[in-house]
Amino acid sequence: MAEIESDQLQRASLDETKVKNEDEEEEECILQFLDSLDAYLTLVDSLSSSLRQGWFDLASARQSMGHTCISSKLFDHKVHSASTTINIMELDADNPSDPKPQFSLSKWATTKENPSSEVPNNSNLRHRAPTGVLEDGEKSNGTQVSSVVSNDVSLQLDIQKERSKSLTIFGGLVSPKLRTAQVSFETALDKIVEIANARSSMLSSFSQLQLNKKSSS
């Protein structure tokens, strides 16, 4: 009799633990969905602000440079290579809720091959070694970091050149407002990609929440 009661208590404890774990998992899914929804709405509002600022600066530039300088007639409508492209990454079939972004933006000089900006792992310097070896390692590390910084500066210069080159169709001297409008619309493109990723994460969280509800019912 005592053994039966012990088994019943153990089963009840296991059932209670299972229910508790399911509740915690459901709460985690709900929080993840709400976070994704909040990020999505915040990005949509930020996109509206960027577009509004871009159109305002473009109108100001057109006012100062003249309607003939900024007009659709300046475009020859010929096929050109895109300065900005969107890369789509495939979802992991084994892990559909993976928060890794599905979309990424390649623009201006970033479409070209450029050295990796990742700083090498220097954990090996933590091990004991002769002083001379450590000094050589530190010098090598400093050289690698300097190379990364130099590559970043070079990349920024290339981006500035590409931006200026794209504005030459409006003349040699353009309004500063036209440059700020260009940056605003470029920022809007970044926001659009972030919105696409946030929406994907939000839908994934919602699907997971629905699956949890079906399994618990």
C-alpha positions as a Markdown table, in Angstrom:
| # | Residue | x | y | z |
|---|---|---|---|---|
| 1 | Met | 0.0 | 0.0 | 0.0 |
| 2 | Ala | 2.8 | 2.4 | 0.9 |
| 3 | Glu | 4.6 | 1.6 | -2.4 |
| 4 | Ile | 1.4 | 2.4 | -4.4 |
| 5 | Glu | 1.0 | 5.7 | -2.6 |
| 6 | Ser | 4.7 | 6.5 | -3.3 |
| 7 | Asp | 4.3 | 5.7 | -7.0 |
| 8 | Gln | 1.2 | 7.9 | -7.1 |
| 9 | Leu | 3.0 | 10.8 | -5.4 |
| 10 | Gln | 5.9 | 10.4 | -7.8 |
| 11 | Arg | 3.7 | 10.4 | -10.9 |
| 12 | Ala | 1.8 | 13.5 | -9.5 |
| 13 | Ser | 5.1 | 15.2 | -9.0 |
| 14 | Leu | 6.3 | 14.4 | -12.5 |
| 15 | Asp | 3.0 | 15.6 | -14.0 |
| 16 | Glu | 3.2 | 18.8 | -12.0 |
| 17 | Thr | 6.8 | 19.4 | -13.3 |
| 18 | Lys | 5.7 | 18.7 | -16.9 |
| 19 | Val | 2.8 | 21.2 | -16.6 |
| 20 | Lys | 5.1 | 23.8 | -15.1 |
| 21 | Asn | 7.7 | 23.3 | -17.9 |
| 22 | Glu | 5.0 | 23.6 | -20.5 |
| 23 | Asp | 3.7 | 26.8 | -18.9 |
| 24 | Glu | 7.2 | 28.3 | -18.8 |
| 25 | Glu | 7.8 | 27.4 | -22.4 |
| 26 | Glu | 4.5 | 29.0 | -23.4 |
| 27 | Glu | 5.3 | 32.2 | -21.5 |
| 28 | Glu | 8.7 | 32.3 | -23.1 |
| 29 | Cys | 7.1 | 32.1 | -26.6 |
| 30 | Ile | 4.6 | 34.8 | -25.7 |
| 31 | Leu | 7.4 | 37.1 | -24.5 |
| 32 | Gln | 9.4 | 36.4 | -27.6 |
| 33 | Phe | 6.4 | 37.2 | -29.8 |
| 34 | Leu | 5.6 | 40.5 | -27.9 |
| 35 | Asp | 9.3 | 41.5 | -28.2 |
| 36 | Ser | 9.2 | 40.8 | -31.9 |
| 37 | Leu | 6.0 | 42.8 | -32.3 |
| 38 | Asp | 7.4 | 45.7 | -30.4 |
| 39 | Ala | 10.6 | 45.7 | -32.5 |
| 40 | Tyr | 8.5 | 45.5 | -35.7 |
| 41 | Leu | 6.3 | 48.5 | -34.7 |
| 42 | Thr | 9.3 | 50.5 | -33.6 |
| 43 | Leu | 11.1 | 49.9 | -36.9 |
| 44 | Val | 8.0 | 50.8 | -38.9 |
| 45 | Asp | 7.8 | 54.2 | -37.1 |
| 46 | Ser | 11.5 | 54.7 | -37.7 |
| 47 | Leu | 11.1 | 54.0 | -41.4 |
| 48 | Ser | 8.3 | 56.6 | -41.6 |
| 49 | Ser | 10.6 | 59.2 | -40.0 |
| 50 | Ser | 13.5 | 58.3 | -42.4 |
| 51 | Leu | 11.3 | 58.5 | -45.5 |
| 52 | Arg | 9.7 | 61.8 | -44.3 |
| 53 | Gln | 13.1 | 63.4 | -43.7 |
| 54 | Gly | 14.4 | 62.1 | -47.1 |
| 55 | Trp | 11.4 | 63.5 | -49.0 |
| 56 | Phe | 11.7 | 66.8 | -47.2 |
| 57 | Asp | 15.4 | 67.1 | -47.9 |
| 58 | Leu | 14.8 | 66.2 | -51.6 |
| 59 | Ala | 12.1 | 68.9 | -51.9 |
| 60 | Ser | 14.5 | 71.4 | -50.3 |
| 61 | Ala | 17.3 | 70.4 | -52.7 |
| 62 | Arg | 14.9 | 70.8 | -55.7 |
| 63 | Gln | 13.8 | 74.2 | -54.5 |
| 64 | Ser | 17.4 | 75.4 | -54.2 |
| 65 | Met | 18.8 | 73.8 | -57.3 |
| 66 | Gly | 15.8 | 74.3 | -59.5 |
| 67 | His | 13.2 | 71.9 | -60.9 |
| 68 | Thr | 15.2 | 71.3 | -64.1 |
| 69 | Cys | 18.2 | 70.0 | -62.1 |
| 70 | Ile | 16.2 | 67.4 | -60.1 |
| 71 | Ser | 13.8 | 65.8 | -62.5 |
| 72 | Ser | 12.9 | 62.3 | -63.9 |
| 73 | Lys | 14.1 | 63.6 | -67.3 |
| 74 | Leu | 17.7 | 63.2 | -66.0 |
| 75 | Phe | 17.4 | 59.5 | -66.0 |
| 76 | Asp | 18.0 | 57.7 | -69.2 |
| 77 | His | 16.1 | 54.6 | -68.0 |
| 78 | Lys | 18.9 | 52.3 | -69.3 |
| 79 | Val | 19.8 | 49.1 | -67.4 |
| 80 | His | 22.5 | 49.7 | -64.8 |
| 81 | Ser | 24.1 | 47.5 | -62.3 |
| 82 | Ala | 22.4 | 47.8 | -58.9 |
| 83 | Ser | 24.4 | 49.6 | -56.2 |
| 84 | Thr | 22.3 | 47.9 | -53.6 |
| 85 | Thr | 21.1 | 44.3 | -53.5 |
| 86 | Ile | 19.3 | 42.2 | -50.9 |
| 87 | Asn | 20.6 | 38.8 | -50.0 |
| 88 | Ile | 18.2 | 36.2 | -48.9 |
| 89 | Met | 19.4 | 33.4 | -46.6 |
| 90 | Glu | 17.6 | 30.1 | -46.4 |
| 91 | Leu | 15.9 | 29.1 | -43.2 |
| 92 | Asp | 17.2 | 26.1 | -41.2 |
| 93 | Ala | 14.6 | 23.4 | -41.7 |
| 94 | Asp | 15.6 | 21.7 | -38.5 |
| 95 | Asn | 15.3 | 24.9 | -36.5 |
| 96 | Pro | 12.6 | 27.2 | -38.0 |
| 97 | Ser | 12.6 | 29.5 | -35.0 |
| 98 | Asp | 16.2 | 30.4 | -35.5 |
| 99 | Pro | 16.4 | 34.2 | -34.9 |
| 100 | Lys | 19.2 | 34.6 | -37.5 |
| 101 | Pro | 18.1 | 37.3 | -40.1 |
| 102 | Gln | 16.8 | 36.0 | -43.4 |
| 103 | Phe | 17.6 | 39.1 | -45.3 |
| 104 | Ser | 20.8 | 41.3 | -45.5 |
| 105 | Leu | 21.7 | 44.4 | -47.5 |
| 106 | Ser | 24.7 | 44.7 | -49.7 |
| 107 | Lys | 25.3 | 48.3 | -50.8 |
| 108 | Trp | 27.9 | 50.5 | -52.4 |
| 109 | Ala | 31.4 | 49.2 | -51.8 |
| 110 | Thr | 30.2 | 46.3 | -49.6 |
| 111 | Thr | 29.3 | 44.4 | -52.7 |
| 112 | Lys | 32.9 | 44.1 | -53.5 |
| 113 | Glu | 35.2 | 41.6 | -52.0 |
| 114 | Asn | 36.8 | 43.2 | -48.9 |
| 115 | Pro | 38.9 | 41.7 | -46.1 |
| 116 | Ser | 37.1 | 40.3 | -43.0 |
| 117 | Ser | 36.7 | 42.8 | -40.2 |
| 118 | Glu | 36.7 | 40.1 | -37.6 |
| 119 | Val | 39.4 | 40.4 | -35.0 |
| 120 | Pro | 41.3 | 37.1 | -34.6 |
| 121 | Asn | 40.9 | 35.3 | -31.4 |
| 122 | Asn | 43.8 | 35.9 | -29.0 |
| 123 | Ser | 42.9 | 33.6 | -26.3 |
| 124 | Asn | 46.2 | 31.7 | -26.8 |
| 125 | Leu | 48.0 | 34.7 | -25.2 |
| 126 | Arg | 46.5 | 33.8 | -21.9 |
| 127 | His | 48.7 | 30.7 | -21.6 |
| 128 | Arg | 52.1 | 30.9 | -20.1 |
| 129 | Ala | 54.9 | 31.5 | -22.5 |
| 130 | Pro | 58.3 | 33.2 | -22.6 |
| 131 | Thr | 58.2 | 36.9 | -22.4 |
| 132 | Gly | 59.6 | 37.3 | -25.9 |
| 133 | Val | 56.8 | 35.1 | -27.4 |
| 134 | Leu | 54.2 | 37.3 | -25.6 |
| 135 | Glu | 55.8 | 40.5 | -27.0 |
| 136 | Asp | 55.8 | 39.1 | -30.5 |
| 137 | Gly | 52.2 | 38.0 | -30.1 |
| 138 | Glu | 51.2 | 41.5 | -28.9 |
| 139 | Lys | 53.0 | 43.1 | -31.8 |
| 140 | Ser | 51.3 | 40.7 | -34.2 |
| 141 | Asn | 47.9 | 41.5 | -32.6 |
| 142 | Gly | 48.5 | 45.2 | -32.9 |
| 143 | Thr | 49.3 | 44.8 | -36.5 |
| 144 | Gln | 46.2 | 42.8 | -37.2 |
| 145 | Val | 44.0 | 45.4 | -35.4 |
| 146 | Ser | 45.6 | 48.2 | -37.3 |
| 147 | Ser | 44.9 | 46.3 | -40.6 |
| 148 | Val | 41.3 | 46.0 | -39.6 |
| 149 | Val | 40.9 | 49.7 | -38.8 |
| 150 | Ser | 42.7 | 50.6 | -42.1 |
| 151 | Asn | 40.3 | 48.3 | -44.0 |
| 152 | Asp | 37.3 | 50.0 | -42.3 |
| 153 | Val | 38.6 | 53.5 | -43.2 |
| 154 | Ser | 39.2 | 52.4 | -46.8 |
| 155 | Leu | 35.7 | 50.9 | -47.0 |
| 156 | Gln | 34.2 | 54.2 | -45.7 |
| 157 | Leu | 36.1 | 56.2 | -48.3 |
| 158 | Asp | 34.9 | 53.9 | -51.1 |
| 159 | Ile | 31.3 | 54.3 | -49.9 |
| 160 | Gln | 31.7 | 58.1 | -49.9 |
| 161 | Lys | 33.1 | 57.9 | -53.5 |
| 162 | Glu | 30.2 | 55.7 | -54.6 |
| 163 | Arg | 27.7 | 58.1 | -53.0 |
| 164 | Ser | 29.3 | 61.1 | -54.7 |
| 165 | Lys | 29.5 | 59.3 | -58.0 |
| 166 | Ser | 25.8 | 58.5 | -58.0 |
| 167 | Leu | 24.9 | 62.2 | -57.6 |
| 168 | Thr | 26.9 | 63.3 | -60.6 |
| 169 | Ile | 23.8 | 63.0 | -62.8 |
| 170 | Phe | 22.5 | 66.1 | -61.0 |
| 171 | Gly | 25.6 | 68.1 | -61.8 |
| 172 | Gly | 29.1 | 68.8 | -60.5 |
| 173 | Leu | 27.9 | 70.9 | -57.5 |
| 174 | Val | 24.8 | 69.6 | -55.7 |
| 175 | Ser | 22.9 | 70.9 | -52.8 |
| 176 | Pro | 23.9 | 69.5 | -49.3 |
| 177 | Lys | 20.3 | 68.7 | -48.9 |
| 178 | Leu | 20.5 | 66.3 | -51.8 |
| 179 | Arg | 23.3 | 64.5 | -50.0 |
| 180 | Thr | 21.3 | 64.3 | -46.8 |
| 181 | Ala | 18.3 | 63.0 | -48.7 |
| 182 | Gln | 20.5 | 60.3 | -50.2 |
| 183 | Val | 21.6 | 59.2 | -46.7 |
| 184 | Ser | 18.0 | 59.3 | -45.4 |
| 185 | Phe | 16.8 | 57.0 | -48.2 |
| 186 | Glu | 19.8 | 54.7 | -47.7 |
| 187 | Thr | 18.8 | 54.5 | -44.0 |
| 188 | Ala | 15.3 | 53.7 | -45.1 |
| 189 | Leu | 16.6 | 50.8 | -47.1 |
| 190 | Asp | 18.3 | 49.5 | -44.0 |
| 191 | Lys | 15.1 | 49.9 | -42.0 |
| 192 | Ile | 13.1 | 48.0 | -44.6 |
| 193 | Val | 15.5 | 45.0 | -44.4 |
| 194 | Glu | 15.3 | 45.1 | -40.6 |
| 195 | Ile | 11.5 | 45.2 | -40.8 |
| 196 | Ala | 11.5 | 42.2 | -43.0 |
| 197 | Asn | 13.7 | 40.3 | -40.5 |
| 198 | Ala | 11.6 | 41.5 | -37.5 |
| 199 | Arg | 8.4 | 40.4 | -39.3 |
| 200 | Ser | 9.9 | 37.0 | -40.1 |
| 201 | Ser | 10.9 | 36.6 | -36.4 |
| 202 | Met | 7.4 | 37.7 | -35.3 |
| 203 | Leu | 5.6 | 35.2 | -37.6 |
| 204 | Ser | 8.0 | 32.4 | -36.4 |
| 205 | Ser | 7.2 | 33.2 | -32.8 |
| 206 | Phe | 3.5 | 33.3 | -33.5 |
| 207 | Ser | 3.6 | 29.9 | -35.3 |
| 208 | Gln | 5.6 | 28.4 | -32.4 |
| 209 | Leu | 3.0 | 29.8 | -29.9 |
| 210 | Gln | 0.2 | 28.2 | -32.0 |
| 211 | Leu | 1.9 | 24.9 | -32.0 |
| 212 | Asn | 2.4 | 25.0 | -28.2 |
| 213 | Lys | -1.3 | 25.7 | -27.7 |
| 214 | Lys | -2.3 | 22.8 | -30.0 |
| 215 | Ser | 0.0 | 20.4 | -28.2 |
| 216 | Ser | -1.2 | 21.4 | -24.8 |
| 217 | Ser | -4.9 | 21.2 | -25.7 |
